[in-house]
């Protein structure tokens, strides 16, 4: 069972995210959305 929809519903209802995660025995960091990865900067070779 995925807890994310339940935790999201509790959050929308105004309940504490911290307390909800404690009661569900999941970490808050596991619930937080993952930011999309940024591409690495392009390295250019210096001419000799």
Secondary structure, DSSP 8 states (H G I E B T S, - for coil): ---HHHHHHHHHTT--HHHHHHHHT--HHHHS----------------
